[in-house]
Every structure is written in structure tokens, then in C-alpha cells.
Amino acid sequence: MKGWQGRFSGLVEWLEETLQDTLAVFTLPKEHRIIMRTNNGLERFHGKIRRRTRVVRIFPNRMSCLRLSTALSMEQSEEWITGHRYLDMDVLEEEQPERIEIPKQEAALA
């Protein structure tokens, strides 16, 4: 990163500040990392809202669109709570992942 300091100083500074957050996903169990690296669940949810709002086509006002979106969000939230488990939390209890500790000085040299 020292080689980029002169040319991309803002980027290097930002990278040094956020490297810990960027690598935080590696503290999760492998089963969770595979799921968390994508946003498929969120994309599926947005697709569901899009499909349901296209059926209505023209909403009488903004509040009616908001009511439909809120109802779909609540329905999805209930499904995630009571039904399908997105992440198996039992894995977290079984396996305590090792934390990746990168001191700021070493991160600057990387």
C-alpha cells in the first residue's frame, strides 16, 4: 500500500481505516460465509414486491403503495422468524471462529 500512497492517498487512508470491517466476514463459520457473500434473499424479496405492485399497476396514492409494501415486508418478516431459517445459528454455538486481528501498522504494510 506504500506504493499507492502518493497516487491514491485517499483510497489508502480509507482502506487502512476499514480493513477490519472488510475482513469481518471471515470470522463467520464457512456455512454462513457462503450465504452472506450474496444478496439473493434480498433480491428475491424485491422481486416479490415488484411482482405484486405490477398487478395493481396504478396506485391511487403513495400511502396505498406504502401499505402494500409494508404488508409484504411484515409477511416476509414473519416467514423469516417462524418458517425458513436463513442462517443456522446452531453452527455459531458449535464453532467459535477465530478472530482475525490485523494491527493498523501491519495493515499499512500489506
Protein Blocks (a to p, Z undefined) as FASTA:
>chain_A
ZZmmmmmmmlmmmmmmmmmmmmmmmmpcfklmmmmmpcklmmmmmmmmmmmmmmnopafb
lklmmmmmmmmmmmmmmmmmmmccfbafklmmmpccddddddfklmmmZZ
